Amino acid sequence: MKFLDRFWKWPDGFVWRASHRITECSRRERFDLFMREMQPRPTDRVLDIGAGEGEGRNVNFFEEWYPWRKNITAVALSDLPIFRRAYPEVKFVIGDGRRLRFDDRSFDLVFSNAVIEHVGTAKDQKKFVAEACRVAGRVFISTPNRWFPIDAHTMIPFAHWMPLRWRNAIYRAFGRSYFADDMRLRLLSARSFRSLCPKGFQVRLVRQRVFGWTANLNALFEREK
């Protein structure tokens, strides 16, 4: 096996194995934050925008831990047969978070984890938030912080702080070509995340820290009264 594979290849490379415990704790903290801040009721209709193909808390921790699965509707860009078999109580819909096929206020709550950084341009990200807020009065969206020194998608430090051309060249050089595309990865800072809040809503950011650095940004959008 090549040195880079032993060091960086997902999921068995050294950096991924070394970070597993931190990532696991971060997911649990994020879910607990959702439950504490959003205070879902057993009857609340919840939309999860951006389900992943697979089962278990490494892929779909929300479905794993949420106590009322039958009230979840999950959206993904393509069919997820493993997901559907693993979570038969969850209603699954193929759709795009930027153009949701639901009526206004169809849900009580929206949850979305680590999706908004992958939807495309700044305009696409604004559409994503606006659509989530259109279909529910209260929305929880989480994303990695652009100013954390390590990009969680590649485990490469500092490159994501550089101009996009340099960032993409470094990603390709270290075998992360998939993310060397501006449309596949656009990280947000706290300021740029707040700027996505649509008219008629207020937003509050809750930060998750790792060794003192803000690693994740959790945005809580709520319709103004």
One Martini backbone bead per residue (centre of mass of N, CA, C, O) as a GRO file, in nm:
protein
  225
    1MET     BB    1   0.097   0.036   0.021
    2LYS     BB    2   0.078   0.346   0.008
    3PHE     BB    3   0.152   0.601   0.205
    4LEU     BB    4  -0.104   0.775   0.159
    5ASP     BB    5  -0.302   0.548   0.222
    6ARG     BB    6  -0.208   0.490   0.514
    7PHE     BB    7  -0.267   0.792   0.603
    8TRP     BB    8  -0.552   0.897   0.418
    9LYS     BB    9  -0.735   0.670   0.374
   10TRP     BB   10  -1.066   0.592   0.344
   11PRO     BB   11  -1.103   0.458   0.678
   12ASP     BB   12  -0.786   0.337   0.740
   13GLY     BB   13  -0.632   0.567   0.787
   14PHE     BB   14  -0.469   0.724   1.030
   15VAL     BB   15  -0.632   0.995   1.048
   16TRP     BB   16  -0.913   0.858   1.070
   17ARG     BB   17  -0.862   0.684   1.320
   18ALA     BB   18  -0.766   0.920   1.508
   19SER     BB   19  -1.053   1.091   1.463
   20HIS     BB   20  -1.298   0.917   1.548
   21ARG     BB   21  -1.359   1.003   1.843
   22ILE     BB   22  -1.408   1.301   1.787
   23THR     BB   23  -1.638   1.264   1.583
   24GLU     BB   24  -1.830   1.110   1.766
   25CYS     BB   25  -1.859   1.333   1.982
   26SER     BB   26  -1.962   1.553   1.790
   27ARG     BB   27  -2.225   1.416   1.707
   28ARG     BB   28  -2.347   1.393   1.988
   29GLU     BB   29  -2.341   1.694   2.052
   30ARG     BB   30  -2.523   1.780   1.815
   31PHE     BB   31  -2.772   1.619   1.888
   32ASP     BB   32  -2.809   1.734   2.173
   33LEU     BB   33  -2.847   2.022   2.074
   34PHE     BB   34  -3.100   1.977   1.914
   35MET     BB   35  -3.276   1.872   2.150
   36ARG     BB   36  -3.238   2.122   2.336
   37GLU     BB   37  -3.316   2.361   2.133
   38MET     BB   38  -3.576   2.232   1.975
   39GLN     BB   39  -3.766   2.049   2.133
   40PRO     BB   40  -3.902   1.791   2.046
   41ARG     BB   41  -4.193   1.633   1.969
   42PRO     BB   42  -4.359   1.339   1.909
   43THR     BB   43  -4.536   1.501   1.665
   44ASP     BB   44  -4.316   1.608   1.503
   45ARG     BB   45  -4.220   1.724   1.192
   46VAL     BB   46  -3.928   1.592   1.020
   47LEU     BB   47  -3.656   1.723   0.826
   48ASP     BB   48  -3.398   1.554   0.639
   49ILE     BB   49  -3.127   1.709   0.479
   50GLY     BB   50  -2.906   1.461   0.373
   51ALA     BB   51  -2.894   1.172   0.338
   52GLY     BB   52  -2.723   0.859   0.364
   53GLU     BB   53  -2.558   0.583   0.245
   54GLY     BB   54  -2.665   0.382   0.504
   55GLU     BB   55  -2.564   0.278   0.836
   56GLY     BB   56  -2.538   0.441   1.117
   57ARG     BB   57  -2.365   0.694   1.291
   58ASN     BB   58  -2.156   0.765   1.058
   59VAL     BB   59  -2.404   0.849   0.855
   60ASN     BB   60  -2.701   0.838   1.046
   61PHE     BB   61  -2.740   0.972   1.344
   62PHE     BB   62  -3.025   1.080   1.349
   63GLU     BB   63  -3.179   0.810   1.297
   64GLU     BB   64  -3.046   0.656   1.534
   65TRP     BB   65  -3.138   0.874   1.780
   66TYR     BB   66  -3.413   0.935   1.711
   67PRO     BB   67  -3.718   0.858   1.883
   68TRP     BB   68  -3.917   0.949   1.608
   69ARG     BB   69  -3.897   0.817   1.309
   70LYS     BB   70  -4.194   0.832   1.186
   71ASN     BB   71  -4.148   1.169   1.161
   72ILE     BB   72  -3.950   1.126   0.929
   73THR     BB   73  -3.809   1.307   0.652
   74ALA     BB   74  -3.599   1.210   0.383
   75VAL     BB   75  -3.341   1.367   0.185
   76ALA     BB   76  -3.216   1.296  -0.153
   77LEU     BB   77  -3.072   1.290  -0.473
   78SER     BB   78  -3.093   0.974  -0.434
   79ASP     BB   79  -3.118   0.662  -0.402
   80LEU     BB   80  -3.140   0.461  -0.072
   81PRO     BB   81  -3.153   0.137  -0.007
   82ILE     BB   82  -3.007   0.102   0.263
   83PHE     BB   83  -3.160   0.315   0.417
   84ARG     BB   84  -3.449   0.200   0.377
   85ARG     BB   85  -3.387  -0.071   0.523
   86ALA     BB   86  -3.282   0.053   0.800
   87TYR     BB   87  -3.540   0.287   0.779
   88PRO     BB   88  -3.868   0.216   0.743
   89GLU     BB   89  -4.008   0.458   0.907
   90VAL     BB   90  -3.887   0.639   0.703
   91LYS     BB   91  -3.942   0.886   0.489
   92PHE     BB   92  -3.857   0.881   0.140
   93VAL     BB   93  -3.697   1.143  -0.069
   94ILE     BB   94  -3.637   1.268  -0.376
   95GLY     BB   95  -3.413   1.558  -0.364
   96ASP     BB   96  -3.361   1.917  -0.350
   97GLY     BB   97  -3.270   2.158  -0.119
   98ARG     BB   98  -3.322   2.404  -0.333
   99ARG     BB   99  -3.601   2.223  -0.433
  100LEU     BB  100  -3.861   2.168  -0.264
  101ARG     BB  101  -4.154   1.932  -0.258
  102PHE     BB  102  -4.303   2.144  -0.052
  103ASP     BB  103  -4.497   2.297   0.141
  104ASP     BB  104  -4.560   2.530   0.337
  105ARG     BB  105  -4.519   2.420   0.651
  106SER     BB  106  -4.487   2.090   0.654
  107PHE     BB  107  -4.300   2.145   0.903
  108ASP     BB  108  -4.149   2.190   1.220
  109LEU     BB  109  -3.863   2.060   1.138
  110VAL     BB  110  -3.510   2.105   1.059
  111PHE     BB  111  -3.241   1.888   0.943
  112SER     BB  112  -2.878   1.957   0.881
  113ASN     BB  113  -2.572   1.775   0.796
  114ALA     BB  114  -2.314   1.844   0.606
  115VAL     BB  115  -2.437   1.999   0.319
  116ILE     BB  116  -2.409   2.307   0.242
  117GLU     BB  117  -2.100   2.277   0.135
  118HIS     BB  118  -2.224   2.097  -0.139
  119VAL     BB  119  -2.439   2.283  -0.325
  120GLY     BB  120  -2.231   2.527  -0.413
  121THR     BB  121  -2.295   2.826  -0.428
  122ALA     BB  122  -2.394   3.098  -0.259
  123LYS     BB  123  -2.672   3.092  -0.391
  124ASP     BB  124  -2.735   2.797  -0.320
  125GLN     BB  125  -2.715   2.831  -0.012
  126LYS     BB  126  -2.944   3.035   0.011
  127LYS     BB  127  -3.162   2.847  -0.101
  128PHE     BB  128  -3.137   2.624   0.107
  129VAL     BB  129  -3.225   2.794   0.351
  130ALA     BB  130  -3.492   2.905   0.238
  131GLU     BB  131  -3.629   2.627   0.205
  132ALA     BB  132  -3.613   2.532   0.496
  133CYS     BB  133  -3.779   2.784   0.603
  134ARG     BB  134  -4.037   2.738   0.436
  135VAL     BB  135  -4.111   2.433   0.559
  136ALA     BB  136  -4.016   2.574   0.839
  137GLY     BB  137  -3.987   2.751   1.148
  138ARG     BB  138  -3.747   2.542   1.228
  139VAL     BB  139  -3.379   2.541   1.201
  140PHE     BB  140  -3.102   2.294   1.159
  141ILE     BB  141  -2.762   2.384   1.072
  142SER     BB  142  -2.461   2.212   0.978
  143THR     BB  143  -2.101   2.306   0.972
  144PRO     BB  144  -1.798   2.348   0.890
  145ASN     BB  145  -1.531   2.544   0.968
  146ARG     BB  146  -1.323   2.732   0.777
  147TRP     BB  147  -1.123   2.819   1.043
  148PHE     BB  148  -1.034   2.546   1.061
  149PRO     BB  149  -0.725   2.390   1.004
  150ILE     BB  150  -0.906   2.134   0.925
  151ASP     BB  151  -1.036   1.947   0.675
  152ALA     BB  152  -1.278   1.705   0.719
  153HIS     BB  153  -1.282   1.585   0.417
  154THR     BB  154  -0.938   1.548   0.398
  155MET     BB  155  -0.724   1.616   0.638
  156ILE     BB  156  -0.614   1.891   0.537
  157PRO     BB  157  -0.411   2.147   0.612
  158PHE     BB  158  -0.483   2.496   0.514
  159ALA     BB  159  -0.575   2.481   0.210
  160HIS     BB  160  -0.870   2.619   0.259
  161TRP     BB  161  -0.726   2.918   0.290
  162MET     BB  162  -0.673   2.925   0.004
  163PRO     BB  163  -0.686   2.965  -0.297
  164LEU     BB  164  -0.863   2.764  -0.498
  165ARG     BB  165  -0.638   2.677  -0.689
  166TRP     BB  166  -0.449   2.577  -0.465
  167ARG     BB  167  -0.633   2.389  -0.317
  168ASN     BB  168  -0.694   2.196  -0.557
  169ALA     BB  169  -0.400   2.112  -0.609
  170ILE     BB  170  -0.354   1.981  -0.332
  171TYR     BB  171  -0.582   1.776  -0.340
  172ARG     BB  172  -0.476   1.625  -0.588
  173ALA     BB  173  -0.190   1.553  -0.474
  174PHE     BB  174  -0.355   1.397  -0.214
  175GLY     BB  175  -0.616   1.238  -0.334
  176ARG     BB  176  -0.868   1.488  -0.346
  177SER     BB  177  -1.030   1.541  -0.622
  178TYR     BB  178  -1.331   1.557  -0.551
  179PHE     BB  179  -1.276   1.842  -0.381
  180ALA     BB  180  -1.150   1.985  -0.653
  181ASP     BB  181  -1.439   2.158  -0.635
  182ASP     BB  182  -1.636   2.428  -0.600
  183MET     BB  183  -1.921   2.262  -0.613
  184ARG     BB  184  -1.837   2.049  -0.366
  185LEU     BB  185  -1.670   2.287  -0.193
  186ARG     BB  186  -1.808   2.534   0.047
  187LEU     BB  187  -1.699   2.699   0.296
  188LEU     BB  188  -1.795   2.836   0.617
  189SER     BB  189  -1.840   3.106   0.799
  190ALA     BB  190  -1.998   3.278   1.030
  191ARG     BB  191  -2.066   3.519   0.851
  192SER     BB  192  -2.170   3.365   0.595
  193PHE     BB  193  -2.390   3.211   0.744
  194ARG     BB  194  -2.560   3.451   0.848
  195SER     BB  195  -2.615   3.574   0.554
  196LEU     BB  196  -2.842   3.338   0.485
  197CYS     BB  197  -3.064   3.472   0.623
  198PRO     BB  198  -3.385   3.517   0.592
  199LYS     BB  199  -3.649   3.685   0.567
  200GLY     BB  200  -3.822   3.652   0.883
  201PHE     BB  201  -3.554   3.566   1.027
  202GLN     BB  202  -3.357   3.419   1.282
  203VAL     BB  203  -3.011   3.384   1.403
  204ARG     BB  204  -2.815   3.123   1.572
  205LEU     BB  205  -2.492   3.050   1.690
  206VAL     BB  206  -2.329   2.732   1.753
  207ARG     BB  207  -2.033   2.620   1.892
  208GLN     BB  208  -1.780   2.379   1.815
  209ARG     BB  209  -1.504   2.251   1.998
  210VAL     BB  210  -1.142   2.192   1.931
  211PHE     BB  211  -0.897   2.283   2.113
  212GLY     BB  212  -1.050   2.587   2.097
  213TRP     BB  213  -1.164   2.540   1.821
  214THR     BB  214  -1.382   2.603   1.568
  215ALA     BB  215  -1.533   2.331   1.395
  216ASN     BB  216  -1.847   2.400   1.434
  217LEU     BB  217  -2.158   2.514   1.283
  218ASN     BB  218  -2.472   2.607   1.440
  219ALA     BB  219  -2.780   2.683   1.293
  220LEU     BB  220  -3.061   2.877   1.426
  221PHE     BB  221  -3.370   2.899   1.279
  222GLU     BB  222  -3.633   3.156   1.321
  223ARG     BB  223  -3.933   3.268   1.317
  224GLU     BB  224  -4.071   3.558   1.335
  225LYS     BB  225  -4.323   3.701   1.549
   0.00000   0.00000   0.00000
